[in-house]
């Protein structure tokens, strides 16, 4: 205590008996607090793992309040707070916007309301519509449209097939999330196009099959490029990064690998910041993990190519429609897909038994109200090098 007190005195430039006595008293009272003193200490950190264990032992801080990203109900309430001073028309459904913004924090949601208001004013309207809010979600998450960036015809074809590859695999896989929108309009954050997928409900757990479907979908853009053009581009870099991260987590954290079983091979650091996982194993095991990641990614890529090759007609027709329109909705995408594949609309009677090789698809419910995965919402991005 004396050493700390003297160090603090020297910092303030001289001996001060009163200050030293107060400091020493405060440090002494940290050990359980004197019940006769009305002292309340509040502290905040987003790196609790680096704090001294002596500081966190029982009797020092009696209550720990963890502030995490808001859940669905929390996002709805935050949106309502920020929308109080904004005129909304009858089309606005804040519940749908909250569902489309999984993983967003309060500042993100405030920005979305503000951007929606700006869009309404730009378009000469006095009230914000649901369309404005969805566009605001995209502005905050992937940037504004950059229409002055003109892609060549060949690049437009590549980006279109890339994005349709993602979307088509979402429609072909049972455990994927429905598509809300596909666009090849470049964005200011570097995306040349993306697919917006919206979960039908907020989820806190993902099954192994869902994660496997997610990896296959992430590799769909690269697979479409190889199938159609016989070559690949740098646009799949973001997809590859995400797919590798998911597969590595399946092996090292979730116990979803046949090779390693239930072994915990990684610890999560910076839980409230980057959430980076650090391997907790020997070098030989780390090498085996890398091999297992490559095996799973290769199998997922082959599955993506198989599905897209079997449904090449749908891939071509949807890509051609996207090139013409630049942006299409999930409903337009599913209408073309059902027409090409001969799948009846929901509620229609089917004349013959469905082909067992074809996936049984359910209509995305509430097309206008859908949304990484992610556990949070997934945005498949065609990125620049």
C-alpha atoms as one frame of an Amber mdcrd trajectory, in Angstrom:
protein
   0.000   0.000   0.000   2.797   2.420   0.935   4.558   1.802  -2.368   1.410
   2.519  -4.344   0.672   5.599  -2.301   4.188   7.000  -2.712   4.121   6.296
  -6.423   0.873   8.207  -6.753   2.321  11.108  -4.678   5.364  11.375  -6.899
   3.094  11.392  -9.931   1.265  14.418  -8.588   4.544  16.160  -7.905   5.096
  16.098  -4.169   4.100  14.653  -0.828   0.522  15.105   0.167  -0.329  13.304
   3.374  -4.058  13.784   2.949  -4.106  12.349  -0.574  -1.914   9.393   0.450
  -4.164   8.641   3.408  -7.312   8.720   1.238  -5.752   6.475  -1.417  -4.552
   3.928   1.100  -7.947   3.915   2.779  -9.727   3.338  -0.526  -7.399   0.497
  -1.498  -7.863  -1.098   1.917 -11.651  -0.874   1.643 -11.596  -2.645  -1.722
 -11.081  -5.823   0.286 -14.763  -6.352   1.116 -15.611  -2.674   1.780 -16.162
  -1.278   5.233 -19.921  -1.438   5.892 -19.753   1.937   7.635 -18.608   3.685
   4.463 -21.019   4.573   1.639 -18.688   3.906  -1.262 -19.904   2.662  -4.655
 -17.392   1.768  -7.349 -18.484   1.255 -10.959 -16.118  -0.105 -13.592 -16.526
  -1.156 -17.205 -14.356  -3.163 -19.569 -14.684  -5.159 -22.766 -11.585  -7.217
 -21.927 -12.506  -9.042 -18.678 -10.109 -11.877 -19.492  -7.035  -9.662 -18.936
  -8.055  -8.326 -15.514  -6.085  -9.395 -12.448  -7.912 -12.347 -10.815  -7.316
 -10.707  -7.420  -9.466  -7.808  -8.558 -12.362 -10.132  -9.421 -12.304 -12.400
  -6.399 -15.437 -12.547  -4.178 -15.953  -9.456  -2.053 -14.408  -6.974  -4.473
 -17.191  -6.426  -7.007 -20.469  -7.998  -5.938 -22.357  -7.791  -9.222 -21.323
  -8.189 -12.839 -23.651  -6.831 -15.535 -22.907  -8.146 -19.029 -24.115  -5.882
 -21.842 -24.390  -7.904 -25.057 -25.823  -7.164 -28.478 -29.607  -6.758 -28.272
 -31.874  -9.681 -29.098 -34.915  -9.462 -31.382 -37.161  -7.859 -28.753 -34.397
  -5.453 -27.769 -33.850  -4.367 -31.380 -37.570  -3.724 -31.816 -37.614  -1.506
 -28.726 -34.463   0.354 -29.813 -35.952   0.991 -33.248 -39.131   2.333 -31.629
 -37.105   4.738 -29.499 -35.198   6.171 -32.465 -38.324   6.255 -34.665 -40.332
   8.403 -32.225 -39.446  11.655 -33.941 -39.770  10.252 -37.471 -42.979  10.085
 -39.517 -43.672   6.505 -40.615 -46.257   5.398 -43.161 -48.608   2.448 -42.878
 -46.211   0.018 -44.591 -43.583   0.185 -41.834 -43.072  -3.011 -39.824 -40.303
  -2.534 -37.268 -40.521  -6.202 -36.252 -39.440  -7.191 -39.769 -36.572  -4.690
 -39.717 -35.445  -6.036 -36.339 -35.472  -9.574 -37.762 -33.385  -8.378 -40.713
 -30.719  -6.829 -38.479 -29.516  -9.720 -36.347 -26.243  -8.759 -34.677 -26.784
  -5.002 -34.992 -26.152  -2.772 -31.971 -27.998   0.352 -30.885 -25.835   2.757
 -32.885 -26.381   0.678 -36.049 -30.156   0.777 -35.568 -30.093   4.532 -34.940
 -28.123   5.010 -38.168 -30.669   2.908 -40.074 -33.585   5.078 -38.926 -31.624
   8.215 -39.821 -30.673   6.885 -43.264 -34.299   5.883 -43.934 -35.444   9.422
 -43.108 -32.819  10.870 -45.467 -33.945   8.529 -48.263 -37.590   9.567 -47.790
 -36.669  13.261 -48.026 -34.525  12.656 -51.121 -37.501  10.986 -52.806 -39.815
  13.864 -51.928 -41.935  11.993 -49.383 -42.986  13.182 -45.945 -43.061   9.744
 -44.316 -40.610   6.841 -44.160 -41.715   3.614 -45.844 -40.690   0.006 -45.304
 -38.723   0.167 -48.552 -36.706   3.089 -47.158 -35.920   1.101 -44.019 -34.738
  -1.950 -45.957 -32.539   0.243 -48.125 -31.178   1.890 -44.965 -30.289  -1.557
 -43.589 -28.219  -2.200 -46.709 -26.555   1.225 -46.513 -25.408   0.602 -42.941
 -24.324  -2.996 -43.505 -22.746  -2.947 -46.986 -22.562   0.733 -47.958 -24.375
   3.004 -50.372 -24.934   2.183 -54.017 -22.035   3.339 -56.145 -23.719   3.724
 -59.495 -20.826   5.706 -60.975 -18.724   2.530 -60.920 -19.357   1.017 -64.324
 -18.567  -2.670 -64.721 -17.746  -4.151 -68.092 -20.245  -6.568 -69.631 -17.994
  -9.514 -68.822 -17.623  -8.425 -65.195 -21.397  -7.976 -64.912 -21.882 -11.552
 -66.117 -19.293 -12.879 -63.651 -20.787 -11.007 -60.694 -24.319 -12.062 -61.682
 -23.458 -15.748 -61.883 -21.484 -15.459 -58.650 -24.420 -14.021 -56.704 -26.996
 -16.320 -58.290 -24.753 -19.245 -57.340 -25.124 -18.231 -53.684 -28.875 -17.688
 -53.966 -29.592 -20.879 -55.905 -27.837 -23.033 -53.327 -29.960 -21.388 -50.639
 -33.079 -22.480 -52.528 -31.766 -25.995 -53.183 -30.721 -26.754 -49.593 -33.282
 -27.544 -46.936 -31.342 -25.990 -44.057 -30.562 -22.624 -45.689 -32.162 -19.248
 -45.043 -34.503 -17.752 -47.679 -33.294 -15.071 -50.064 -34.594 -11.522 -49.614
 -32.725  -9.733 -52.384 -30.005 -10.172 -55.025 -28.137  -7.226 -56.518 -25.114
  -6.567 -58.711 -25.027  -2.830 -57.998 -21.577  -2.001 -56.515 -21.490  -0.618
 -52.973 -19.152   1.857 -51.308 -17.712  -0.754 -48.933 -16.200  -2.671 -51.835
 -18.982  -5.139 -52.601 -19.677  -5.549 -56.329 -22.870  -7.429 -55.505 -24.419
  -9.434 -52.712 -27.269 -11.704 -51.661 -29.351 -10.694 -48.667 -30.763 -13.627
 -46.720 -33.299 -13.208 -43.939 -34.058 -15.851 -41.291 -37.717 -16.619 -40.687
 -37.087 -16.353 -36.949 -34.203 -15.390 -34.702 -32.087 -18.350 -33.653 -29.480
 -18.777 -30.961 -28.295 -22.261 -31.957 -27.210 -23.774 -35.258 -27.224 -27.466
 -36.071 -24.388 -29.242 -37.832 -26.514 -29.580 -40.978 -27.238 -25.856 -40.974
 -23.552 -25.009 -40.700 -22.705 -27.461 -43.483 -25.385 -25.857 -45.686 -23.956
 -22.437 -44.824 -20.479 -23.479 -45.982 -21.826 -24.920 -49.235 -23.753 -21.691
 -49.845 -20.693 -19.551 -49.154 -18.750 -21.457 -51.808 -21.595 -21.251 -54.339
 -20.304 -18.075 -55.976 -16.878 -19.527 -56.652 -18.451 -22.786 -57.876 -20.713
 -20.905 -60.316 -17.734 -19.018 -61.746 -15.826 -22.236 -62.388 -18.809 -24.029
 -63.938 -19.809 -21.200 -66.288 -16.498 -19.547 -67.161 -14.004 -22.335 -66.548
 -12.004 -19.974 -64.359 -12.286 -18.229 -60.988 -11.787 -14.629 -59.868 -10.627
 -12.756 -56.783 -14.248 -11.985 -55.894 -14.633 -15.056 -53.672 -11.996 -13.999
 -51.126 -14.547 -12.888 -48.530 -16.598 -16.079 -49.045 -13.542 -18.291 -48.600
 -12.558 -16.467 -45.422 -16.021 -16.915 -43.910 -16.308 -20.566 -44.949 -12.898
 -21.381 -43.475 -13.830 -19.680 -40.210 -17.069 -21.667 -39.925 -15.384 -25.006
 -40.673 -12.529 -24.341 -38.260 -15.024 -23.493 -35.506 -16.956 -26.705 -36.236
 -13.769 -28.713 -35.707 -12.106 -26.902 -32.810 -15.023 -25.478 -30.815 -18.273
 -27.306 -31.600 -17.080 -30.925 -31.611 -18.564 -31.518 -35.095 -15.583 -33.328
 -36.587 -15.528 -37.094 -37.030 -11.750 -37.065 -36.717 -11.423 -35.142 -33.428
 -14.786 -35.855 -31.867 -15.538 -33.915 -28.690 -12.072 -32.499 -28.122 -11.956
 -28.799 -27.312  -9.073 -27.522 -29.408  -9.487 -23.735 -29.195 -10.232 -21.010
 -26.664 -12.072 -17.802 -27.508 -10.181 -14.612 -26.685 -11.557 -11.065 -26.719
 -15.079 -12.427 -26.320 -16.626  -8.947 -26.431 -14.349  -7.612 -29.176 -13.007
  -9.764 -32.004 -14.090 -13.133 -30.580 -10.915 -14.629 -32.031 -10.342 -18.312
 -31.325  -6.815 -19.404 -30.377  -5.752 -23.025 -30.768  -5.077 -24.895 -27.539
  -3.169 -27.902 -28.848   0.233 -29.057 -30.030   1.787 -28.318 -33.386   1.122
 -31.817 -34.721  -2.572 -31.545 -33.841  -2.744 -28.073 -35.404  -1.411 -29.547
 -38.637  -4.075 -32.260 -38.535  -6.739 -29.584 -37.962  -5.592 -27.760 -41.101
  -5.859 -30.986 -43.083  -9.357 -31.627 -41.735 -10.426 -28.085 -42.659  -9.189
 -28.647 -46.213 -11.044 -31.961 -46.487 -14.362 -30.473 -45.348 -14.014 -27.370
 -47.539 -13.192 -29.489 -50.578 -16.222 -31.717 -49.982 -18.472 -28.642 -49.586
 -17.111 -27.135 -52.803 -17.714 -30.338 -54.741 -21.282 -30.443 -53.387 -21.815
 -26.828 -54.489 -20.592 -27.609 -57.995 -22.761 -30.742 -58.168 -25.945 -28.927
 -57.221 -25.331 -26.005 -59.568 -24.420 -28.314 -62.465 -27.631 -30.294 -61.987
 -29.656 -27.063 -62.056 -27.683 -25.215 -64.733 -30.826 -24.044 -66.563 -32.090
 -22.243 -63.464 -28.634 -20.741 -62.936 -28.537 -19.369 -66.497 -32.071 -17.952
 -66.547 -31.878 -16.257 -63.148 -28.445 -14.811 -63.974 -29.750 -13.425 -67.284
 -32.700 -11.817 -65.493 -30.369 -10.332 -62.869 -28.040  -8.880 -65.536 -31.025
  -7.160 -67.128 -32.576  -5.853 -63.885 -29.426  -5.417 -61.703 -31.530  -5.971
 -58.568 -34.237  -8.589 -58.000 -36.337  -9.515 -54.995 -36.519 -12.884 -53.329
 -40.019 -13.372 -54.740 -38.858 -12.730 -58.318 -35.971 -15.134 -57.772 -38.262
 -17.896 -56.458 -40.829 -17.327 -59.242 -38.195 -17.964 -61.930 -36.772 -20.905
 -60.012 -40.179 -22.580 -59.619 -41.020 -21.989 -63.266 -37.792 -23.541 -64.552
 -37.828 -26.456 -62.100 -41.558 -27.126 -62.516 -42.297 -26.616 -58.829 -45.892
 -25.458 -58.161 -46.653 -22.323 -56.218 -47.511 -22.855 -52.532 -51.091 -24.037
 -52.241 -51.312 -25.319 -55.817 -51.990 -29.000 -56.471 -49.162 -30.969 -57.995
 -50.178 -33.069 -61.014 -47.538 -35.718 -60.467 -45.363 -36.955 -57.644 -42.234
 -34.860 -57.213 -38.942 -36.232 -58.412 -37.176 -37.730 -55.401 -33.900 -36.243
 -56.608 -35.376 -32.747 -56.400 -35.315 -30.926 -53.079 -38.684 -30.214 -51.515
 -38.879 -26.458 -51.201 -41.120 -24.422 -49.015 -42.055 -20.897 -50.008 -40.201
 -18.229 -48.095 -42.837 -16.940 -45.725 -43.423 -13.203 -45.792 -41.050 -12.340
 -48.634 -41.142  -8.687 -47.769 -40.316  -9.429 -44.127 -37.331 -11.750 -44.351
 -33.635 -11.690 -43.491 -25.859 -13.410 -40.810 -26.329 -15.755 -38.739 -26.104
 -15.338 -37.751 -26.533 -16.677 -35.890 -26.452 -13.544 -37.551 -27.575 -12.247
 -41.080 -25.480 -13.469 -43.990 -24.449 -11.102 -46.787 -22.669 -12.970 -49.553
 -20.318 -10.371 -50.979 -18.455 -10.226 -54.274 -15.445  -8.216 -53.102 -12.689
  -6.400 -54.883  -9.081  -7.493 -54.562
